[in-house]
Amino acid sequence: MLTLSGAKFAAASAARGRHFRFNWPLLAATALMLSGCMPATVPVTGADPADPAAKVAHVGYRSTIAPYTSLRPAAPGPWRDRNDAVAPPPKQDR
């Protein structure tokens, strides 16, 4: 059991040795130089929200229950006629 774990540790350490090691000061200097190439920041938002003269989109009212029509009170109809109206037509056998 210990020999297996020792073999795994040796393989893992050998794999780590093959990776390229970063030169952190060089990486930091490169990042600092490239940051000078970035464009000046621009405001992400449009107009100032505190400006009362700022143009905003039109806000309209739309009722959430506008298509609703009340079905009450409904006069009861003859149940046999209503049932016949929705029943499938009888099949013609032979």
N, CA, C and O of each residue as an XYZ file, in Angstrom:
376
protein
N       0.818     -1.185      0.000
C       0.000      0.000      0.000
C       0.870      1.261      0.000
O       0.596      2.213     -0.731
N       1.888      1.257      0.801
C       2.769      2.422      0.855
C       3.567      2.579     -0.434
O       3.893      3.696     -0.833
N       3.875      1.484     -1.070
C       4.646      1.594     -2.317
C       3.809      2.215     -3.417
O       4.326      2.951     -4.258
N       2.511      1.920     -3.414
C       1.647      2.540     -4.422
C       1.535      4.038     -4.202
O       1.615      4.815     -5.154
N       1.351      4.450     -2.951
C       1.229      5.883     -2.691
C       2.556      6.588     -2.955
O       2.564      7.739     -3.391
N       3.700      5.900     -2.690
C       4.998      6.491     -2.982
C       5.206      6.680     -4.469
O       5.810      7.663     -4.897
N       4.705      5.734     -5.264
C       4.827      5.838     -6.719
C       3.977      6.978     -7.252
O       4.374      7.687     -8.176
N       2.806      7.145     -6.661
C       1.948      8.247     -7.101
C       2.585      9.591     -6.767
O       2.513     10.537     -7.552
N       3.218      9.665     -5.575
C       3.848     10.921     -5.174
C       5.023     11.239     -6.093
O       5.222     12.395     -6.465
N       5.788     10.240     -6.456
C       6.938     10.464     -7.330
C       6.488     10.903     -8.719
O       7.107     11.776     -9.327
N       5.411     10.299     -9.224
C       4.902     10.689    -10.541
C       4.353     12.105    -10.513
O       4.518     12.855    -11.475
N       3.700     12.477     -9.416
C       3.131     13.822     -9.311
C       4.232     14.869     -9.222
O       4.123     15.934     -9.830
N       5.299     14.576     -8.465
C       6.378     15.552     -8.355
C       7.146     15.688     -9.668
O       7.628     16.772     -9.998
N       7.260     14.594    -10.415
C       7.932     14.662    -11.717
C       7.108     15.468    -12.703
O       7.661     16.194    -13.529
N       5.797     15.347    -12.623
C       4.925     16.103    -13.527
C       4.989     17.588    -13.214
O       4.926     18.421    -14.118
N       5.115     17.922    -11.935
C       5.210     19.330    -11.567
C       6.510     19.953    -12.045
O       6.544     21.146    -12.348
N       7.555     19.190    -12.118
C       8.847     19.720    -12.528
C       8.894     20.078    -13.999
O       9.730     20.889    -14.398
N       8.040     19.512    -14.808
C       8.044     19.767    -16.244
C       7.304     21.053    -16.617
O       7.460     21.547    -17.734
N       6.517     21.590    -15.720
C       5.754     22.798    -16.033
C       6.663     24.018    -16.089
O       7.678     24.087    -15.397
N       6.285     24.966    -16.913
C       7.017     26.223    -17.041
C       6.780     27.061    -15.791
O       5.639     27.230    -15.360
N       7.826     27.571    -15.224
C       7.684     28.415    -14.034
C       7.624     29.868    -14.484
O       8.451     30.306    -15.284
N       6.661     30.610    -13.981
C       6.502     32.012    -14.333
C       7.562     32.851    -13.645
O       7.972     32.580    -12.517
N       7.984     33.861    -14.351
C       8.843     34.868    -13.761
C       7.904     35.998    -13.343
O       7.575     36.870    -14.147
N       7.480     35.977    -12.088
C       6.435     36.888    -11.615
C       6.799     38.364    -11.787
O       5.924     39.129    -12.193
N       7.997     38.814    -11.515
C       8.295     40.240    -11.751
C       8.156     40.630    -13.223
O       7.685     41.725    -13.532
N       8.566     39.735    -14.137
C       8.421     40.019    -15.561
C       6.947     40.073    -15.949
O       6.540     40.927    -16.737
N       6.155     39.168    -15.400
C       4.720     39.156    -15.675
C       4.049     40.433    -15.156
O       3.195     41.002    -15.836
N       4.429     40.884    -13.963
C       3.856     42.105    -13.397
C       4.252     43.328    -14.219
O       3.426     44.213    -14.443
N       5.505     43.390    -14.671
C       5.959     44.518    -15.482
C       5.232     44.548    -16.826
O       4.869     45.620    -17.309
N       5.019     43.386    -17.429
C       4.304     43.320    -18.706
C       2.859     43.775    -18.532
O       2.332     44.503    -19.373
N       2.227     43.359    -17.461
C       0.853     43.773    -17.203
C       0.770     45.279    -16.975
O      -0.171     45.926    -17.434
N       1.733     45.828    -16.281
C       1.747     47.276    -16.043
C       1.929     48.050    -17.343
O       1.291     49.085    -17.539
N       2.788     47.564    -18.232
C       2.984     48.246    -19.512
C       1.739     48.144    -20.395
O       1.355     49.114    -21.049
N       1.119     46.982    -20.410
C      -0.078     46.821    -21.241
C      -1.264     47.590    -20.697
O      -2.175     47.924    -21.455
N      -1.279     47.878    -19.409
C      -2.395     48.650    -18.855
C      -2.388     50.081    -19.384
O      -3.429     50.737    -19.398
N      -1.234     50.571    -19.816
C      -1.170     51.897    -20.416
C      -1.802     51.932    -21.793
O      -2.111     53.016    -22.289
N      -2.006     50.794    -22.427
C      -2.612     50.723    -23.754
C      -4.135     50.696    -23.698
O      -4.796     50.759    -24.735
N      -4.685     50.605    -22.513
C      -6.138     50.531    -22.366
C      -6.752     51.907    -22.659
O      -6.166     52.930    -22.306
N      -7.917     51.939    -23.294
C      -8.557     53.229    -23.554
C      -9.070     53.842    -22.257
O      -9.264     53.156    -21.253
N      -9.281     55.137    -22.309
C      -9.818     55.826    -21.135
C     -11.214     55.290    -20.842
O     -11.969     54.953    -21.754
N     -11.540     55.217    -19.570
C     -12.850     54.681    -19.203
C     -13.941     55.669    -19.576
O     -13.768     56.883    -19.464
N     -15.043     55.139    -20.010
C     -16.191     55.957    -20.358
C     -17.344     55.544    -19.451
O     -17.415     54.389    -19.030
N     -18.230     56.454    -19.153
C     -19.345     56.070    -18.292
C     -20.230     55.049    -18.985
O     -20.539     55.180    -20.170
N     -20.631     54.044    -18.246
C     -21.454     52.978    -18.801
C     -22.897     53.443    -18.955
O     -23.581     53.057    -19.903
N     -23.354     54.266    -18.029
C     -24.730     54.737    -18.080
C     -24.851     55.920    -19.020
O     -23.855     56.559    -19.362
N     -26.060     56.204    -19.432
C     -26.306     57.330    -20.319
C     -26.330     58.637    -19.545
O     -25.286     59.195    -19.206
N     -27.512     59.108    -19.276
C     -27.669     60.390    -18.593
C     -27.553     60.199    -17.084
O     -27.693     59.094    -16.562
N     -27.294     61.301    -16.411
C     -27.211     61.289    -14.957
C     -28.606     61.077    -14.384
O     -29.515     61.830    -14.735
N     -28.820     60.089    -13.521
C     -30.161     59.840    -12.993
C     -30.675     60.966    -12.101
O     -31.880     61.072    -11.875
N     -29.780     61.804    -11.594
C     -30.219     62.903    -10.737
C     -30.648     64.121    -11.554
O     -31.163     65.081    -10.980
N     -30.453     64.112    -12.870
C     -30.805     65.240    -13.721
C     -32.294     65.180    -14.049
O     -32.731     64.227    -14.694
N     -33.094     66.173    -13.624
C     -34.529     66.128    -13.908
C     -34.856     66.338    -15.381
O     -35.960     66.006    -15.814
N     -33.928     66.879    -16.159
C     -34.182     67.115    -17.576
C     -33.728     65.937    -18.447
O     -33.805     66.012    -19.673
N     -33.263     64.868    -17.832
C     -32.788     63.711    -18.604
C     -33.960     63.032    -19.295
O     -35.047     62.912    -18.730
N     -33.723     62.588    -20.532
C     -34.771     61.918    -21.295
C     -34.858     60.458    -20.844
O     -33.846     59.784    -20.656
N     -36.071     60.004    -20.680
C     -36.297     58.616    -20.264
C     -37.322     57.994    -21.198
O     -38.041     58.699    -21.907
N     -37.382     56.697    -21.194
C     -38.341     55.986    -22.029
C     -39.760     56.202    -21.498
O     -39.973     56.375    -20.298
N     -40.713     56.187    -22.413
C     -42.106     56.367    -22.042
C     -42.601     55.157    -21.260
O     -42.333     54.011    -21.618
N     -43.314     55.434    -20.207
C     -43.870     54.360    -19.394
C     -45.379     54.391    -19.579
O     -46.031     55.395    -19.295
N     -45.917     53.293    -20.054
C     -47.355     53.212    -20.269
C     -47.989     52.226    -19.310
O     -47.329     51.317    -18.806
N     -49.265     52.412    -19.064
C     -49.983     51.513    -18.179
C     -50.654     50.434    -19.007
O     -51.320     50.720    -20.002
N     -50.475     49.206    -18.590
C     -51.125     48.085    -19.232
C     -51.713     47.215    -18.122
O     -50.979     46.707    -17.275
N     -53.001     47.051    -18.127
C     -53.650     46.275    -17.088
C     -53.317     44.794    -17.246
O     -53.254     44.272    -18.360
N     -53.107     44.140    -16.133
C     -52.799     42.715    -16.185
C     -54.048     41.864    -16.331
O     -53.965     40.693    -16.702
N     -55.208     42.447    -16.039
C     -56.448     41.681    -16.155
C     -57.353     42.255    -17.238
O     -58.568     42.060    -17.187
N     -56.790     42.957    -18.216
C     -57.585     43.607    -19.257
C     -58.397     42.629    -20.106
O     -59.551     42.938    -20.405
N     -57.872     41.470    -20.512
C     -58.698     40.613    -21.364
C     -59.783     39.860    -20.592
O     -60.557     39.122    -21.202
N     -59.859     40.021    -19.292
C     -60.819     39.283    -18.483
C     -62.227     39.836    -18.692
O     -62.443     41.047    -18.646
N     -63.161     38.952    -18.917
C     -64.580     39.321    -18.932
C     -65.311     38.377    -17.998
O     -65.080     37.167    -18.008
N     -66.166     38.925    -17.217
C     -66.885     38.128    -16.235
C     -67.920     37.243    -16.919
O     -68.640     37.691    -17.812
N     -67.985     36.012    -16.503
C     -68.961     35.080    -17.038
C     -70.095     34.831    -16.039
O     -70.941     33.968    -16.274
N     -70.122     35.546    -14.972
C     -71.161     35.386    -13.958
C     -72.019     36.614    -13.949
O     -71.476     37.686    -14.217
N     -73.204     36.582    -13.692
C     -74.066     35.408    -13.607
C     -74.438     34.932    -15.005
O     -74.737     35.737    -15.887
N     -74.418     33.661    -15.191
C     -74.765     33.058    -16.474
C     -76.111     32.364    -16.309
O     -76.354     31.643    -15.341
N     -76.947     32.601    -17.255
C     -78.260     31.966    -17.194
C     -78.103     30.489    -17.509
O     -77.486     30.131    -18.512
N     -78.653     29.631    -16.666
C     -78.520     28.201    -16.950
C     -79.338     27.824    -18.177
O     -80.469     28.270    -18.369
N     -78.725     26.994    -18.989
C     -79.402     26.531    -20.188
C     -79.802     25.075    -20.018
O     -79.413     24.425    -19.048
N     -80.560     24.579    -20.939
C     -80.941     23.177    -20.849
C     -79.707     22.295    -21.011
O     -78.975     22.420    -21.992
N     -79.478     21.412    -20.058
C     -78.245     20.631    -20.047
C     -78.188     19.655    -21.209
O     -77.097     19.381    -21.710
N     -79.290     19.132    -21.648
C     -79.272     18.159    -22.738
C     -78.818     18.833    -24.037
O     -78.036     18.247    -24.785
N     -79.287     20.040    -24.317
C     -78.860     20.743    -25.530
C     -77.372     21.070    -25.481
O     -76.682     20.938    -26.492
N     -76.868     21.491    -24.332
C     -75.437     21.802    -24.193
C     -74.590     20.549    -24.353
O     -73.523     20.583    -24.965
N     -75.075     19.441    -23.797
C     -74.330     18.196    -23.906
C     -74.297     17.716    -25.353
O     -73.259     17.247    -25.821
N     -75.387     17.821    -26.052
C     -75.428     17.405    -27.452
C     -74.547     18.289    -28.338
O     -74.018     17.831    -29.351
N     -74.397     19.544    -27.952
C     -73.595     20.467    -28.752
C     -72.110     20.118    -28.697
O     -71.392     20.362    -29.667
N     -71.629     19.551    -27.580
C     -70.203     19.258    -27.448
C     -69.889     17.780    -27.644
O     -68.716     17.410    -27.693
N     -70.881     16.942    -27.754
C     -70.653     15.508    -27.922
C     -70.202     15.213    -29.349
O     -70.637     15.884    -30.285
N     -69.336     14.217    -29.525
C     -68.925     13.853    -30.888
C     -70.103     13.252    -31.645
O     -71.012     12.682    -31.042
N     -70.081     13.383    -32.968
C     -71.201     12.843    -33.737
C     -71.220     11.311    -33.626
O     -70.164     10.692    -33.500
N     -72.372     10.714    -33.668
C     -72.446      9.256    -33.565
C     -71.832      8.609    -34.794
O     -71.939      9.132    -35.904
N     -71.184      7.459    -34.587
C     -70.550      6.738    -35.699
C     -71.593      5.957    -36.469
O     -72.539      5.418    -35.894
N     -71.409      5.904    -37.756
C     -72.323      5.142    -38.620
C     -71.774      3.728    -38.737
O     -70.778      3.500    -39.425
N     -72.413      2.787    -38.075
C     -71.968      1.385    -38.157
C     -72.815      0.679    -39.198
O     -74.044      0.740    -39.153
N     -72.187      0.037    -40.095
C     -72.772     -0.794    -41.154
C     -73.999     -0.263    -41.756
O     -74.566     -0.886    -42.653
